[in-house]
């Protein structure tokens, strides 16, 4: 199992287990459909990529929209 999932850090970062699961599922779907990873993917699975993107604050939940993933436009700005 990925080390990041062994503590509650990611769940606290996004607001709970349900929100983390929803965010991971949505990002995996985007990656499988051809979205580019926001990290160096190497041989990582879509699941591992999604977890690392969340851990590195590359994606998060966009609370201003009903549904959406927050992505950085630049290192310090989000769409």
Secondary structure by P-SEA (a helix, b strand, c coil): ccccccccccccccccaaaaaaaaaaaaaaaaabbbbccccccccaaaaaaaaaaaccccccccccbbbbbbccccccc
